[in-house]
Amino acid sequence: MKDNNPKKIEAKSMRLIDQEIGKLDCSDAELKTIKRVIHASAEPKLASKVKFSQNAIEIMSNLIREGADIITDVTMLKAGINEHKLAEYGGEVKCFIADQDVRDKAEKTSLTRSIMAMRKAIDLPGKKIFAIGNAPTALFELINLSQKGKKVDFIVGTPVGFVGAAESKDDLIQTEIPHISLKGRKGG
């Protein structure tokens, strides 16, 4: 009989991941994040591709505890974040990709909706964690806005694809912006 207990299934998955990836040179918090990436993707080879800025986990955790909002580039990513848990700390999950004003500005300027959504989000009050899981243009724009003096508190930068994904993440990794990223074209 197969085990249907979710906690036992997850524990077994984590043991199997440990066996596949071996010992990594990272903090316990970083290892936990790396294992989550592998668990979600079933790709142990990604362990070496997850990149953290200095103290990334601590910075992001503090931002959440301080009530930071999480801004996503797409609604699919928004759907995967526990809004109730975030609300316990005073934060909200927001996504502007489908907003009419974002659509209008994108059409008027011939820029992507992702760019316009980041431009809208950057000026919101309060602390923000940007979660970019789809659009390299959103990540490039956040880096650009940061270079122009806009405050970017944290980025989880994992856009996916063949055009600009790897390059946008490489650019993020070279910045001083606190971040977690995933080298290469894979992401999500």
C-alpha atoms as one frame of an Amber mdcrd trajectory, in Angstrom:
protein
   0.000   0.000   0.000   1.282   3.469  -0.869   1.634   6.099   1.812  -0.830
   8.957   1.430   0.333  10.967   4.438   1.639  14.311   3.087   4.133  14.830
   5.927   5.637  11.386   5.416   5.787  11.885   1.650   7.541  15.235   2.062
   9.979  13.835   4.645  10.867  10.969   2.314  11.313  13.425  -0.564  13.696
  15.521   1.520  15.737  12.453   2.486  16.011  11.473  -1.181  17.047  15.020
  -2.088  19.723  14.925   0.639  21.067  11.689  -0.841  21.189  13.155  -4.346
  22.779  16.518  -3.580  25.178  15.507  -0.817  26.858  18.134   1.347  26.612
  21.720   0.108  28.638  24.708   1.256  25.780  26.899   2.440  23.838  27.911
   5.535  20.987  25.788   6.878  18.463  28.395   5.701  19.981  28.421   2.200
  19.953  24.618   2.138  16.272  24.605   3.037  15.580  26.956   0.119  17.699
  24.916  -2.281  15.869  21.754  -1.257  12.512  23.477  -1.892  13.680  24.414
  -5.398  14.689  20.822  -6.051  11.477  19.480  -4.525   9.385  21.732  -6.789
  11.385  20.961  -9.930  12.577  17.372  -9.342  15.970  18.508 -10.661  18.836
  17.955  -8.192  21.265  19.584 -10.644  19.690  22.942  -9.803  21.346  22.862
  -6.362  24.466  24.533  -7.743  22.459  27.119  -9.687  20.553  28.689  -6.780
  22.344  31.930  -5.883  21.962  34.067  -2.775  23.219  37.552  -2.058  24.872
  37.951   1.329  22.389  37.309   4.174  19.551  36.941   1.664  17.380  34.617
   3.728  17.738  36.755   6.847  16.969  39.961   4.943  13.904  38.486   3.242
  12.631  36.937   6.491  12.988  40.271   8.270  11.146  42.062   5.482   8.251
  39.617   5.774   8.142  40.034   9.563   8.148  43.822   9.045   5.022  43.615
   6.881   6.539  43.883   3.413   4.269  43.284   0.465   5.194  40.717  -2.154
   4.870  41.975  -5.720   4.699  39.307  -8.421   5.162  39.645 -12.146   2.371
  37.179 -13.008  -0.850  35.997 -11.409   0.269  32.344 -11.474   3.079  33.185
  -9.075   0.698  35.225  -6.933  -1.536  32.157  -6.637   1.337  30.147  -5.160
   2.016  32.476  -2.225   0.250  31.952   1.083  -1.595  35.257   1.365  -3.102
  34.429   4.755   0.314  33.749   6.307   1.759  36.936   4.800  -1.230  38.916
   6.120  -0.389  37.759   9.658   2.654  40.021   9.369   0.774  42.856   7.680
   1.848  42.175   4.090  -0.165  41.634   0.945   0.507  39.876  -2.339   0.020
  42.176  -5.320   0.219  41.729  -9.059  -0.461  44.488 -11.571   0.026  42.625
 -14.858  -3.702  42.625 -15.668  -4.495  46.161 -14.483  -6.087  48.282 -17.174
  -3.723  51.221 -16.642  -0.750  48.864 -17.028  -2.238  47.455 -20.233  -2.897
  50.946 -21.599   0.608  52.212 -20.849   2.185  49.089 -22.332   0.209  49.484
 -25.526   0.940  53.211 -25.743   4.691  52.780 -25.225   5.162  49.409 -26.989
   6.838  48.132 -23.825   5.848  44.944 -22.030   3.102  44.894 -19.427   5.708
  43.431 -17.070   7.812  46.588 -17.350   4.801  48.798 -16.742   3.694  46.674
 -13.776   7.108  47.082 -12.134   7.026  50.831 -12.748   3.652  50.970 -11.038
   4.735  48.795  -8.102   8.059  50.481  -7.382   6.393  53.650  -6.115   4.000
  51.936  -3.722   4.550  52.876  -0.082   6.200  50.454   2.292   8.702  47.668
   1.927   8.462  45.285  -1.001   9.767  41.899  -2.032   9.612  41.459  -5.794
   9.010  37.887  -6.943   9.815  37.583 -10.638   9.109  34.095 -11.942   8.166
  34.662 -15.548   9.245  37.877 -17.245  12.907  38.759 -17.769  11.762  42.253
 -18.783  10.331  42.751 -15.273  13.670  41.807 -13.725  15.667  43.987 -16.113
  13.319  46.887 -15.281  13.740  46.483 -11.519  17.511  46.516 -11.914  17.211
  49.617 -14.119  14.928  51.368 -11.606  17.332  50.541  -8.799  20.228  52.029
 -10.774  18.122  55.186 -11.178  17.784  55.497  -7.412  14.506  53.709  -6.731
  14.446  51.574  -3.567  14.283  47.840  -4.271  14.234  45.998  -0.953  14.553
  42.425  -2.237  14.146  40.362  -5.414  13.463  36.695  -5.874  14.552  36.676
  -9.507  13.786  33.437 -11.316  12.308  34.332 -14.718  12.153  31.496 -17.195
  12.725  31.293 -20.920  15.026  31.530 -23.893  15.106  35.309 -24.370  16.675
  37.341 -21.591  16.045  34.972 -18.667  19.654  33.901 -18.064  20.962  37.382
 -18.824  18.544  39.148 -16.467  19.485  36.811 -13.628  23.194  37.250 -14.337
  22.657  41.012 -14.144  20.781  40.665 -10.838  23.547  38.549  -9.322  26.046
  41.327 -10.143  24.032  43.993  -8.276  23.988  45.000  -4.630  20.224  44.325
  -4.465  19.463  41.646  -1.874  18.274  38.623  -3.842  17.788  34.958  -4.469
  18.161  33.811  -8.061  18.601  30.764 -10.242  21.306  30.849 -12.906  20.365
  29.844 -16.425  17.135  29.661 -18.418  15.148  27.600 -15.929  12.993  29.334
 -13.390   9.377  29.941 -12.619
